[in-house]
Amino acid sequence: MQTLEGHSNSISSVAFSPDAKLIVSGSWDDTIKIWDTATGTEVQTLQGHSSGVNSVAFSPDAKLIVSGSSDKTIKIWDTATGTEVQTLQGHSSGVDSVAFSPDTKLIVSGSWDGTIKIWDAAIGTEVQTLQGHSNSINSVAFSPDTKLIVSGSWDGTIKIWDTATGTDLRTLQGHSNSISSVAFSPNAKLIVSGSWDGTIKIWDTATGTDLRTLRGHSNSISSVAFSPNAKLIVSGSWDGTIKIWDTATGTDLRTLRGHSSNISSVAFSPDAKLIVSGSWDGTIKIWDAAIGTEVQTLQGSTTRINISFHPTLPYLQIDKKLIGPLSYLELYQAKQASSTAAASSSTPNSPGDNPAQSSAPSLSWPSPGPRLPKPEEEALSQGHSQGHDQGHDQGYGISSSGAWITWNGHSVLWLPPDYRGPELAVSSTVIVMGYSPGRVIMLGFSGHPRP
């Protein structure tokens, strides 16, 4: 086994090339990476998205890669050169899932705007928009013959669509929470779905019948996939484990452990010998599917930032640099080591600050955007009690799961994954989150939220 430097943030999506020689990964660090499966070597990095990459996939001939991002765009890349071939624009919010059709002629995308779009892959034009879900789309996939599309949504339903006409053929209902992942079996007779309700379901495509429910994970399901012969199903969960299931019986055959955080994406290699997984821990792991052993780990940057509050002055210390004073509501970004700290501020006491030039991100969400998870859902994903923060029962704080800003111990503001820092400094009115590599966001609060 070997460890390689790679992404600097959580992994959102992974996929094998059709010949299994390459792996593509998408990350919330805004980049896409191509890896050599045999050696674990990073072949190249694709840059062009301006926000986190949520989904990646190879074309059936492996010549192209498609990516979907929170920046609302879909990009097509040349695998061999890493060149951006074209950008598809049309969604009004972030793109959460993308896939090529088996003949490479079409691309399907699902978005937080609640729509599914079909695109001409050659020229990048929008062919049609499928509407019918009442909330964000989390997952989309083509059937092997391209005739059907399956979609899973935050609204808790799965829909089957006619690719040619865009007709909503059938709605599958049975999960008790949002659908995170869907996939067709290789012969298109079955559909597998994973849900926030912690279960996996197998459906009959023709009738929409719920054939079987697989239970075994202790938290939400994030990703599911069939093996190439449809005899096995692999699932990834927020419980940090990967499971391999027998499709015919629903038996839990094997559990793969090794990631230190939520699993975001899983896939079988075309020969079913390997499984690739991506995680919020920033690593990609390759597993031997037959025995469940970890073959190798592709690991991201481990750069850390030391942040704390000055013991007597209203200033923040970032690796021995002082930033402040901290008496206002602002967002900050700072550079580690030799870089000069940059802040957006309405206070003249911070030298060099220029609000008009600030590049600090905004904590806002698309409209209608994904359904925000309930405090208990996020807390359960990390094994903590609902919305309760660590040691900050008075004033503002961060929940134990890192997913919520709290007020007097109660969850009041959900943080998207991109804004959850591994390093924290908290006072009663200021919260600072440090990220790899060298990014710092500071939230200052005046007053308190209404109850």
C-alpha positions as a Markdown table, in Angstrom:
| # | Residue | x | y | z |
|---|---|---|---|---|
| 1 | Met | 0.0 | 0.0 | 0.0 |
| 2 | Gln | 1.2 | 3.6 | -0.7 |
| 3 | Thr | 0.0 | 7.1 | 0.2 |
| 4 | Leu | 0.0 | 9.8 | -2.3 |
| 5 | Glu | -0.6 | 13.6 | -2.1 |
| 6 | Gly | -3.7 | 14.7 | -4.0 |
| 7 | His | -6.9 | 16.6 | -3.2 |
| 8 | Ser | -6.9 | 19.2 | -0.5 |
| 9 | Asn | -10.6 | 18.8 | 0.5 |
| 10 | Ser | -13.3 | 16.2 | 0.7 |
| 11 | Ile | -13.8 | 13.7 | -2.2 |
| 12 | Ser | -17.3 | 14.0 | -3.7 |
| 13 | Ser | -17.2 | 11.5 | -6.6 |
| 14 | Val | -15.1 | 8.7 | -8.0 |
| 15 | Ala | -15.3 | 6.5 | -11.1 |
| 16 | Phe | -13.2 | 3.9 | -13.0 |
| 17 | Ser | -12.5 | 4.2 | -16.7 |
| 18 | Pro | -14.1 | 1.5 | -18.8 |
| 19 | Asp | -10.8 | -0.4 | -19.0 |
| 20 | Ala | -10.1 | 0.1 | -15.3 |
| 21 | Lys | -6.7 | 1.6 | -16.0 |
| 22 | Leu | -7.7 | 5.1 | -14.7 |
| 23 | Ile | -9.7 | 6.5 | -11.9 |
| 24 | Val | -11.2 | 10.0 | -12.0 |
| 25 | Ser | -12.0 | 11.9 | -8.8 |
| 26 | Gly | -13.9 | 15.1 | -8.1 |
| 27 | Ser | -13.4 | 17.2 | -5.0 |
| 28 | Trp | -14.8 | 20.2 | -3.1 |
| 29 | Asp | -11.3 | 21.7 | -3.7 |
| 30 | Asp | -12.7 | 22.6 | -7.1 |
| 31 | Thr | -10.5 | 20.2 | -9.0 |
| 32 | Ile | -10.7 | 16.9 | -10.8 |
| 33 | Lys | -7.8 | 14.4 | -10.7 |
| 34 | Ile | -7.0 | 11.5 | -13.0 |
| 35 | Trp | -5.1 | 8.6 | -11.3 |
| 36 | Asp | -3.3 | 5.5 | -12.6 |
| 37 | Thr | -5.1 | 2.6 | -11.0 |
| 38 | Ala | -2.2 | 0.2 | -10.9 |
| 39 | Thr | 0.4 | 2.5 | -9.4 |
| 40 | Gly | -1.8 | 5.1 | -7.6 |
| 41 | Thr | 0.1 | 7.9 | -9.5 |
| 42 | Glu | -1.7 | 11.1 | -10.1 |
| 43 | Val | -1.7 | 11.5 | -13.9 |
| 44 | Gln | -3.0 | 15.1 | -14.1 |
| 45 | Thr | -5.3 | 17.7 | -12.5 |
| 46 | Leu | -8.1 | 19.3 | -14.3 |
| 47 | Gln | -8.9 | 22.9 | -13.2 |
| 48 | Gly | -11.6 | 25.2 | -14.4 |
| 49 | His | -14.6 | 25.0 | -12.1 |
| 50 | Ser | -15.0 | 27.9 | -9.7 |
| 51 | Ser | -16.6 | 25.9 | -7.0 |
| 52 | Gly | -16.8 | 22.4 | -5.6 |
| 53 | Val | -17.0 | 19.5 | -8.1 |
| 54 | Asn | -19.9 | 17.2 | -7.1 |
| 55 | Ser | -19.9 | 14.5 | -9.8 |
| 56 | Val | -17.5 | 13.0 | -12.4 |
| 57 | Ala | -17.8 | 10.3 | -15.0 |
| 58 | Phe | -15.9 | 8.8 | -17.9 |
| 59 | Ser | -17.4 | 8.5 | -21.4 |
| 60 | Pro | -17.8 | 4.8 | -22.5 |
| 61 | Asp | -14.7 | 5.1 | -24.6 |
| 62 | Ala | -12.7 | 6.8 | -21.8 |
| 63 | Lys | -11.7 | 9.7 | -24.2 |
| 64 | Leu | -13.8 | 12.2 | -22.3 |
| 65 | Ile | -14.7 | 13.1 | -18.7 |
| 66 | Val | -17.8 | 15.0 | -17.7 |
| 67 | Ser | -18.0 | 16.9 | -14.4 |
| 68 | Gly | -20.8 | 18.8 | -12.6 |
| 69 | Ser | -20.2 | 21.5 | -10.1 |
| 70 | Ser | -21.7 | 23.8 | -7.5 |
| 71 | Asp | -20.8 | 26.7 | -9.9 |
| 72 | Lys | -23.9 | 25.6 | -11.9 |
| 73 | Thr | -21.9 | 24.3 | -14.9 |
| 74 | Ile | -21.1 | 21.0 | -16.5 |
| 75 | Lys | -17.7 | 20.6 | -18.2 |
| 76 | Ile | -16.4 | 18.1 | -20.7 |
| 77 | Trp | -12.7 | 17.4 | -20.6 |
| 78 | Asp | -10.2 | 15.5 | -22.9 |
| 79 | Thr | -8.9 | 12.6 | -20.8 |
| 80 | Ala | -5.5 | 12.4 | -22.6 |
| 81 | Thr | -4.6 | 16.1 | -22.4 |
| 82 | Gly | -6.7 | 17.4 | -19.6 |
| 83 | Thr | -8.0 | 20.1 | -21.9 |
| 84 | Glu | -11.4 | 21.6 | -21.2 |
| 85 | Val | -13.4 | 20.8 | -24.3 |
| 86 | Gln | -16.6 | 22.8 | -23.5 |
| 87 | Thr | -18.8 | 24.1 | -20.8 |
| 88 | Leu | -22.5 | 23.4 | -20.6 |
| 89 | Gln | -24.6 | 26.1 | -19.0 |
| 90 | Gly | -28.3 | 26.1 | -18.3 |
| 91 | His | -29.0 | 25.1 | -14.7 |
| 92 | Ser | -29.9 | 27.9 | -12.3 |
| 93 | Ser | -28.2 | 26.2 | -9.4 |
| 94 | Gly | -25.5 | 23.7 | -8.5 |
| 95 | Val | -25.1 | 20.5 | -10.5 |
| 96 | Asp | -25.1 | 17.4 | -8.3 |
| 97 | Ser | -24.9 | 14.5 | -10.7 |
| 98 | Val | -23.8 | 13.9 | -14.3 |
| 99 | Ala | -23.5 | 10.9 | -16.6 |
| 100 | Phe | -22.7 | 10.0 | -20.2 |
| 101 | Ser | -25.1 | 7.9 | -22.3 |
| 102 | Pro | -23.7 | 4.5 | -23.3 |
| 103 | Asp | -23.2 | 5.7 | -26.9 |
| 104 | Thr | -21.5 | 8.9 | -25.7 |
| 105 | Lys | -23.9 | 11.0 | -27.6 |
| 106 | Leu | -25.8 | 12.4 | -24.7 |
| 107 | Ile | -25.1 | 13.7 | -21.2 |
| 108 | Val | -27.7 | 13.8 | -18.4 |
| 109 | Ser | -27.4 | 16.2 | -15.4 |
| 110 | Gly | -29.4 | 16.7 | -12.2 |
| 111 | Ser | -29.4 | 19.9 | -10.3 |
| 112 | Trp | -30.3 | 21.6 | -7.1 |
| 113 | Asp | -32.7 | 23.6 | -9.2 |
| 114 | Gly | -35.0 | 20.5 | -9.3 |
| 115 | Thr | -34.6 | 19.8 | -13.0 |
| 116 | Ile | -32.9 | 17.2 | -15.1 |
| 117 | Lys | -31.3 | 18.2 | -18.4 |
| 118 | Ile | -30.3 | 16.2 | -21.4 |
| 119 | Trp | -27.5 | 17.6 | -23.5 |
| 120 | Asp | -25.9 | 16.9 | -26.9 |
| 121 | Ala | -22.4 | 15.9 | -25.9 |
| 122 | Ala | -20.8 | 16.7 | -29.2 |
| 123 | Ile | -22.0 | 20.3 | -29.5 |
| 124 | Gly | -23.0 | 21.1 | -25.9 |
| 125 | Thr | -26.6 | 22.1 | -26.6 |
| 126 | Glu | -29.5 | 21.4 | -24.3 |
| 127 | Val | -31.8 | 18.8 | -25.8 |
| 128 | Gln | -34.6 | 19.0 | -23.2 |
| 129 | Thr | -35.4 | 19.6 | -19.6 |
| 130 | Leu | -37.2 | 17.0 | -17.5 |
| 131 | Gln | -39.4 | 18.4 | -14.7 |
| 132 | Gly | -41.4 | 16.5 | -12.2 |
| 133 | His | -39.5 | 16.3 | -8.9 |
| 134 | Ser | -40.5 | 18.8 | -6.2 |
| 135 | Asn | -36.9 | 19.3 | -4.9 |
| 136 | Ser | -33.3 | 19.0 | -5.8 |
| 137 | Ile | -31.9 | 16.1 | -7.9 |
| 138 | Asn | -29.2 | 14.1 | -6.2 |
| 139 | Ser | -28.5 | 11.4 | -8.7 |
| 140 | Val | -29.1 | 10.5 | -12.4 |
| 141 | Ala | -28.2 | 7.6 | -14.6 |
| 142 | Phe | -28.9 | 6.3 | -18.1 |
| 143 | Ser | -30.1 | 2.7 | -18.7 |
| 144 | Pro | -27.6 | 0.6 | -20.7 |
| 145 | Asp | -29.6 | 1.1 | -23.9 |
| 146 | Thr | -29.9 | 4.9 | -23.4 |
| 147 | Lys | -33.7 | 4.6 | -23.6 |
| 148 | Leu | -34.4 | 5.4 | -20.0 |
| 149 | Ile | -33.1 | 7.7 | -17.3 |
| 150 | Val | -33.5 | 7.2 | -13.6 |
| 151 | Ser | -33.4 | 10.0 | -11.1 |
| 152 | Gly | -33.3 | 10.3 | -7.3 |
| 153 | Ser | -34.4 | 13.4 | -5.4 |
| 154 | Trp | -34.5 | 15.2 | -2.1 |
| 155 | Asp | -38.3 | 14.8 | -2.4 |
| 156 | Gly | -37.8 | 11.1 | -1.5 |
| 157 | Thr | -38.9 | 9.7 | -4.8 |
| 158 | Ile | -37.3 | 8.0 | -7.7 |
| 159 | Lys | -38.5 | 8.6 | -11.3 |
| 160 | Ile | -38.0 | 6.7 | -14.5 |
| 161 | Trp | -38.0 | 8.9 | -17.7 |
| 162 | Asp | -38.2 | 8.2 | -21.4 |
| 163 | Thr | -35.0 | 9.7 | -22.8 |
| 164 | Ala | -36.4 | 10.4 | -26.3 |
| 165 | Thr | -39.6 | 12.1 | -25.2 |
| 166 | Gly | -38.8 | 13.3 | -21.7 |
| 167 | Thr | -42.0 | 11.6 | -20.4 |
| 168 | Asp | -42.2 | 10.8 | -16.7 |
| 169 | Leu | -43.0 | 7.0 | -17.0 |
| 170 | Arg | -43.0 | 5.9 | -13.4 |
| 171 | Thr | -42.5 | 7.2 | -9.9 |
| 172 | Leu | -41.0 | 4.8 | -7.3 |
| 173 | Gln | -42.0 | 5.5 | -3.7 |
| 174 | Gly | -40.9 | 3.6 | -0.6 |
| 175 | His | -38.0 | 5.3 | 1.0 |
| 176 | Ser | -38.8 | 7.5 | 4.1 |
| 177 | Asn | -36.2 | 10.2 | 3.3 |
| 178 | Ser | -34.3 | 11.8 | 0.5 |
| 179 | Ile | -32.8 | 9.7 | -2.2 |
| 180 | Ser | -29.0 | 10.0 | -2.5 |
| 181 | Ser | -28.0 | 7.6 | -5.2 |
| 182 | Val | -29.6 | 5.5 | -8.0 |
| 183 | Ala | -28.3 | 3.1 | -10.7 |
| 184 | Phe | -29.5 | 0.7 | -13.3 |
| 185 | Ser | -28.4 | -2.9 | -13.4 |
| 186 | Pro | -26.4 | -3.8 | -16.5 |
| 187 | Asn | -29.5 | -5.4 | -18.2 |
| 188 | Ala | -31.7 | -2.5 | -17.0 |
| 189 | Lys | -34.2 | -4.9 | -15.4 |
| 190 | Leu | -33.4 | -3.6 | -11.9 |
| 191 | Ile | -32.7 | -0.3 | -10.2 |
| 192 | Val | -30.9 | 0.2 | -6.9 |
| 193 | Ser | -31.4 | 3.2 | -4.7 |
| 194 | Gly | -29.8 | 4.5 | -1.6 |
| 195 | Ser | -31.4 | 6.9 | 0.9 |
| 196 | Trp | -30.9 | 9.1 | 3.9 |
| 197 | Asp | -33.3 | 6.7 | 5.6 |
| 198 | Gly | -30.3 | 4.3 | 5.9 |
| 199 | Thr | -31.7 | 1.6 | 3.6 |
| 200 | Ile | -31.0 | 0.4 | 0.1 |
| 201 | Lys | -33.8 | -0.8 | -2.1 |
| 202 | Ile | -33.9 | -2.9 | -5.3 |
| 203 | Trp | -36.7 | -2.2 | -7.7 |
| 204 | Asp | -38.2 | -3.8 | -10.8 |
| 205 | Thr | -37.7 | -1.3 | -13.6 |
| 206 | Ala | -40.7 | -2.5 | -15.6 |
| 207 | Thr | -43.3 | -2.5 | -12.8 |
| 208 | Gly | -41.8 | -0.2 | -10.2 |
| 209 | Thr | -42.2 | -2.9 | -7.6 |
| 210 | Asp | -40.0 | -2.7 | -4.4 |
| 211 | Leu | -38.4 | -6.1 | -4.6 |
| 212 | Arg | -36.1 | -6.0 | -1.6 |
| 213 | Thr | -34.8 | -3.7 | 1.1 |
| 214 | Leu | -31.2 | -4.0 | 2.3 |
| 215 | Arg | -30.5 | -3.0 | 5.9 |
| 216 | Gly | -27.1 | -3.0 | 7.7 |
| 217 | His | -25.6 | 0.5 | 7.6 |
| 218 | Ser | -26.0 | 2.5 | 10.8 |
| 219 | Asn | -26.5 | 5.8 | 9.0 |
| 220 | Ser | -27.5 | 7.4 | 5.7 |
| 221 | Ile | -26.6 | 5.9 | 2.4 |
| 222 | Ser | -24.6 | 8.1 | 0.1 |
| 223 | Ser | -23.8 | 6.0 | -2.9 |
| 224 | Val | -24.8 | 2.7 | -4.5 |
| 225 | Ala | -23.7 | 0.7 | -7.6 |
| 226 | Phe | -24.2 | -2.7 | -9.3 |
| 227 | Ser | -21.3 | -4.9 | -10.2 |
| 228 | Pro | -20.9 | -5.5 | -14.0 |
| 229 | Asn | -22.8 | -8.8 | -13.8 |
| 230 | Ala | -25.4 | -7.4 | -11.4 |
| 231 | Lys | -24.8 | -10.2 | -8.8 |
| 232 | Leu | -23.4 | -7.7 | -6.3 |
| 233 | Ile | -24.2 | -4.2 | -5.0 |
| 234 | Val | -21.7 | -1.9 | -3.3 |
| 235 | Ser | -22.9 | 0.8 | -1.0 |
| 236 | Gly | -21.2 | 3.7 | 0.8 |
| 237 | Ser | -22.6 | 5.3 | 4.0 |
| 238 | Trp | -22.2 | 8.2 | 6.4 |
| 239 | Asp | -21.3 | 5.6 | 8.9 |
| 240 | Gly | -17.9 | 5.5 | 7.3 |
| 241 | Thr | -18.2 | 1.9 | 5.9 |
| 242 | Ile | -18.6 | 0.3 | 2.5 |
| 243 | Lys | -20.7 | -2.8 | 2.2 |
| 244 | Ile | -21.0 | -5.5 | -0.5 |
| 245 | Trp | -24.4 | -7.2 | -0.9 |
| 246 | Asp | -25.7 | -10.2 | -2.7 |
| 247 | Thr | -28.3 | -8.8 | -5.1 |
| 248 | Ala | -30.4 | -12.0 | -5.3 |
| 249 | Thr | -30.7 | -12.6 | -1.5 |
| 250 | Gly | -29.9 | -9.2 | 0.0 |
| 251 | Thr | -27.3 | -10.7 | 2.2 |
| 252 | Asp | -24.6 | -8.4 | 3.6 |
| 253 | Leu | -21.5 | -10.2 | 2.4 |
| 254 | Arg | -18.7 | -8.0 | 3.4 |
| 255 | Thr | -18.0 | -4.7 | 5.2 |
| 256 | Leu | -15.0 | -2.6 | 4.2 |
| 257 | Arg | -13.5 | -0.3 | 6.9 |
| 258 | Gly | -10.7 | 2.2 | 6.6 |
| 259 | His | -12.0 | 5.6 | 5.9 |
| 260 | Ser | -12.1 | 8.0 | 8.9 |
| 261 | Ser | -15.2 | 9.9 | 7.8 |
| 262 | Asn | -18.4 | 9.7 | 5.6 |
| 263 | Ile | -18.2 | 7.8 | 2.4 |
| 264 | Ser | -19.3 | 10.0 | -0.5 |
| 265 | Ser | -18.9 | 7.7 | -3.6 |
| 266 | Val | -18.3 | 4.1 | -4.5 |
| 267 | Ala | -17.9 | 2.2 | -7.8 |
| 268 | Phe | -17.0 | -1.3 | -9.1 |
| 269 | Ser | -14.2 | -1.7 | -11.7 |
| 270 | Pro | -15.5 | -3.1 | -15.0 |
| 271 | Asp | -14.1 | -6.5 | -14.2 |
| 272 | Ala | -15.6 | -6.4 | -10.7 |
| 273 | Lys | -12.3 | -7.2 | -9.1 |
| 274 | Leu | -11.8 | -3.7 | -7.5 |
| 275 | Ile | -13.9 | -1.2 | -5.7 |
| 276 | Val | -13.0 | 2.5 | -5.5 |
| 277 | Ser | -14.3 | 4.8 | -2.7 |
| 278 | Gly | -14.2 | 8.5 | -2.0 |
| 279 | Ser | -14.6 | 10.0 | 1.4 |
| 280 | Trp | -15.0 | 13.3 | 3.3 |
| 281 | Asp | -11.7 | 12.4 | 4.9 |
| 282 | Gly | -10.1 | 13.6 | 1.6 |
| 283 | Thr | -8.8 | 10.2 | 0.5 |
| 284 | Ile | -9.6 | 7.7 | -2.3 |
| 285 | Lys | -9.2 | 4.1 | -1.5 |
| 286 | Ile | -9.0 | 1.1 | -3.8 |
| 287 | Trp | -10.2 | -2.2 | -2.5 |
| 288 | Asp | -10.0 | -5.9 | -3.5 |
| 289 | Ala | -13.7 | -6.7 | -3.9 |
| 290 | Ala | -13.3 | -10.5 | -3.4 |
| 291 | Ile | -11.7 | -10.3 | 0.0 |
| 292 | Gly | -12.3 | -6.7 | 1.1 |
| 293 | Thr | -8.7 | -5.7 | 1.7 |
| 294 | Glu | -7.5 | -2.2 | 1.0 |
| 295 | Val | -5.1 | -2.2 | -2.0 |
| 296 | Gln | -4.0 | 1.4 | -1.7 |
| 297 | Thr | -4.9 | 4.9 | -0.6 |
| 298 | Leu | -4.7 | 8.1 | -2.6 |
| 299 | Gln | -4.5 | 10.8 | 0.0 |
| 300 | Gly | -5.0 | 14.5 | -0.1 |
| 301 | Ser | -3.0 | 17.3 | 1.6 |
| 302 | Thr | -2.6 | 17.3 | 5.3 |
| 303 | Thr | -1.7 | 21.0 | 5.7 |
| 304 | Arg | -3.0 | 22.4 | 9.0 |
| 305 | Ile | -3.5 | 25.9 | 10.3 |
| 306 | Asn | -3.0 | 26.9 | 13.9 |
| 307 | Ile | -5.7 | 29.4 | 14.9 |
| 308 | Ser | -6.6 | 30.8 | 18.3 |
| 309 | Phe | -7.9 | 33.9 | 20.0 |
| 310 | His | -5.4 | 36.3 | 21.6 |
| 311 | Pro | -5.6 | 35.9 | 25.4 |
| 312 | Thr | -6.1 | 39.6 | 26.2 |
| 313 | Leu | -6.8 | 41.5 | 22.9 |
| 314 | Pro | -9.8 | 41.2 | 20.6 |
| 315 | Tyr | -7.6 | 39.7 | 17.8 |
| 316 | Leu | -7.3 | 36.4 | 16.1 |
| 317 | Gln | -3.9 | 34.6 | 15.9 |
| 318 | Ile | -3.4 | 32.8 | 12.6 |
| 319 | Asp | 0.0 | 31.0 | 12.8 |
| 320 | Lys | 1.3 | 33.9 | 15.0 |
| 321 | Lys | -0.2 | 36.6 | 12.8 |
| 322 | Leu | -2.8 | 38.9 | 14.4 |
| 323 | Ile | -6.0 | 39.7 | 12.6 |
| 324 | Gly | -8.6 | 42.0 | 14.0 |
| 325 | Pro | -10.1 | 43.7 | 15.9 |
| 326 | Leu | -13.1 | 41.3 | 16.1 |
| 327 | Ser | -16.0 | 43.5 | 16.8 |
| 328 | Tyr | -18.0 | 43.3 | 13.6 |
| 329 | Leu | -19.8 | 40.8 | 11.3 |
| 330 | Glu | -17.5 | 39.9 | 8.4 |
| 331 | Leu | -16.1 | 36.9 | 6.4 |
| 332 | Tyr | -12.3 | 36.6 | 6.1 |
| 333 | Gln | -9.8 | 34.6 | 4.1 |
| 334 | Ala | -6.2 | 34.4 | 5.1 |
| 335 | Lys | -3.1 | 32.9 | 3.6 |
| 336 | Gln | -0.8 | 30.7 | 5.6 |
| 337 | Ala | 3.0 | 31.1 | 6.1 |
| 338 | Ser | 4.5 | 33.8 | 3.8 |
| 339 | Ser | 1.2 | 35.0 | 2.3 |
| 340 | Thr | -0.4 | 38.2 | 3.6 |
| 341 | Ala | -3.7 | 37.9 | 5.4 |
| 342 | Ala | -6.6 | 39.4 | 3.5 |
| 343 | Ala | -9.8 | 40.5 | 5.1 |
| 344 | Ser | -13.0 | 42.1 | 4.1 |
| 345 | Ser | -14.0 | 44.7 | 6.7 |
| 346 | Ser | -16.1 | 47.7 | 7.4 |
| 347 | Thr | -13.6 | 48.8 | 10.1 |
| 348 | Pro | -10.6 | 51.0 | 9.3 |
| 349 | Asn | -8.5 | 49.5 | 12.1 |
| 350 | Ser | -7.6 | 46.5 | 9.9 |
| 351 | Pro | -4.8 | 47.7 | 7.7 |
| 352 | Gly | -5.0 | 47.0 | 4.0 |
| 353 | Asp | -8.7 | 45.9 | 4.1 |
| 354 | Asn | -10.8 | 46.7 | 1.1 |
| 355 | Pro | -14.3 | 45.3 | 1.0 |
| 356 | Ala | -14.7 | 46.0 | -2.7 |
| 357 | Gln | -11.8 | 43.7 | -3.4 |
| 358 | Ser | -12.7 | 40.9 | -1.0 |
| 359 | Ser | -12.8 | 37.4 | -2.4 |
| 360 | Ala | -14.4 | 35.9 | 0.8 |
| 361 | Pro | -17.1 | 33.5 | -0.1 |
| 362 | Ser | -20.7 | 34.1 | 0.9 |
| 363 | Leu | -22.7 | 31.7 | 3.1 |
| 364 | Ser | -25.7 | 31.5 | 0.9 |
| 365 | Trp | -27.7 | 28.7 | -0.7 |
| 366 | Pro | -29.3 | 28.4 | -4.1 |
| 367 | Ser | -33.0 | 28.7 | -4.5 |
| 368 | Pro | -34.8 | 26.4 | -4.1 |
| 369 | Gly | -31.6 | 24.6 | -3.3 |
| 370 | Pro | -31.3 | 21.2 | -1.6 |
| 371 | Arg | -33.4 | 20.5 | 1.5 |
| 372 | Leu | -31.3 | 21.4 | 4.5 |
| 373 | Pro | -30.7 | 18.4 | 6.7 |
| 374 | Lys | -32.4 | 18.5 | 10.1 |
| 375 | Pro | -30.0 | 19.0 | 13.1 |
| 376 | Glu | -30.6 | 15.4 | 14.2 |
| 377 | Glu | -29.7 | 14.0 | 10.8 |
| 378 | Glu | -26.3 | 15.8 | 10.7 |
| 379 | Ala | -25.7 | 15.0 | 14.4 |
| 380 | Leu | -26.5 | 11.3 | 13.9 |
| 381 | Ser | -24.0 | 11.1 | 10.9 |
| 382 | Gln | -21.2 | 11.9 | 13.4 |
| 383 | Gly | -22.7 | 10.0 | 16.3 |
| 384 | His | -23.6 | 13.0 | 18.4 |
| 385 | Ser | -26.8 | 14.1 | 20.0 |
| 386 | Gln | -29.1 | 16.6 | 18.3 |
| 387 | Gly | -27.7 | 20.0 | 17.7 |
| 388 | His | -25.6 | 20.1 | 20.9 |
| 389 | Asp | -22.2 | 21.8 | 20.7 |
| 390 | Gln | -19.1 | 21.0 | 22.6 |
| 391 | Gly | -18.5 | 23.4 | 25.5 |
| 392 | His | -20.4 | 26.3 | 24.1 |
| 393 | Asp | -23.8 | 26.3 | 25.8 |
| 394 | Gln | -23.6 | 30.1 | 26.0 |
| 395 | Gly | -23.4 | 32.3 | 22.9 |
| 396 | Tyr | -22.4 | 31.1 | 19.5 |
| 397 | Gly | -20.6 | 27.8 | 18.8 |
| 398 | Ile | -20.2 | 24.9 | 16.4 |
| 399 | Ser | -22.2 | 21.7 | 16.9 |
| 400 | Ser | -20.2 | 18.5 | 17.6 |
| 401 | Ser | -20.8 | 17.3 | 14.1 |
| 402 | Gly | -19.3 | 20.5 | 12.7 |
| 403 | Ala | -22.4 | 21.0 | 10.5 |
| 404 | Trp | -24.3 | 23.6 | 12.5 |
| 405 | Ile | -23.6 | 27.0 | 14.0 |
| 406 | Thr | -25.3 | 27.0 | 17.4 |
| 407 | Trp | -26.7 | 29.6 | 19.8 |
| 408 | Asn | -26.8 | 28.7 | 23.5 |
| 409 | Gly | -26.5 | 25.0 | 22.5 |
| 410 | His | -29.2 | 25.0 | 19.8 |
| 411 | Ser | -28.7 | 24.6 | 16.1 |
| 412 | Val | -29.5 | 27.8 | 14.2 |
| 413 | Leu | -27.5 | 27.8 | 10.9 |
| 414 | Trp | -26.5 | 24.8 | 8.7 |
| 415 | Leu | -23.1 | 25.0 | 7.2 |
| 416 | Pro | -22.6 | 23.5 | 3.7 |
| 417 | Pro | -19.7 | 20.9 | 3.6 |
| 418 | Asp | -17.4 | 23.4 | 1.9 |
| 419 | Tyr | -17.5 | 25.6 | 5.1 |
| 420 | Arg | -16.8 | 23.0 | 7.7 |
| 421 | Gly | -13.2 | 23.6 | 8.9 |
| 422 | Pro | -11.1 | 20.9 | 10.6 |
| 423 | Glu | -9.6 | 23.6 | 12.9 |
| 424 | Leu | -11.8 | 25.8 | 15.1 |
| 425 | Ala | -11.5 | 28.7 | 17.4 |
| 426 | Val | -14.7 | 29.9 | 19.1 |
| 427 | Ser | -15.6 | 32.8 | 21.3 |
| 428 | Ser | -19.1 | 33.9 | 22.4 |
| 429 | Thr | -19.6 | 36.1 | 19.2 |
| 430 | Val | -16.9 | 34.9 | 16.8 |
| 431 | Ile | -16.3 | 31.6 | 15.1 |
| 432 | Val | -13.2 | 30.9 | 13.0 |
| 433 | Met | -12.7 | 27.8 | 10.8 |
| 434 | Gly | -9.4 | 26.9 | 9.3 |
| 435 | Tyr | -9.0 | 24.8 | 6.2 |
| 436 | Ser | -6.3 | 23.1 | 4.2 |
| 437 | Pro | -4.3 | 24.5 | 2.5 |
| 438 | Gly | -4.2 | 27.8 | 4.3 |
| 439 | Arg | -7.7 | 29.2 | 4.0 |
| 440 | Val | -9.5 | 30.7 | 7.0 |
| 441 | Ile | -13.1 | 31.9 | 7.3 |
| 442 | Met | -14.2 | 34.0 | 10.2 |
| 443 | Leu | -17.8 | 34.6 | 11.2 |
| 444 | Gly | -18.5 | 37.5 | 13.6 |
| 445 | Phe | -22.0 | 37.9 | 15.1 |
| 446 | Ser | -23.7 | 40.9 | 16.6 |
| 447 | Gly | -26.7 | 40.3 | 18.8 |
| 448 | His | -28.4 | 36.9 | 18.8 |
| 449 | Pro | -30.9 | 35.1 | 16.6 |
| 450 | Arg | -34.6 | 35.2 | 17.3 |
| 451 | Pro | -35.9 | 32.2 | 19.1 |
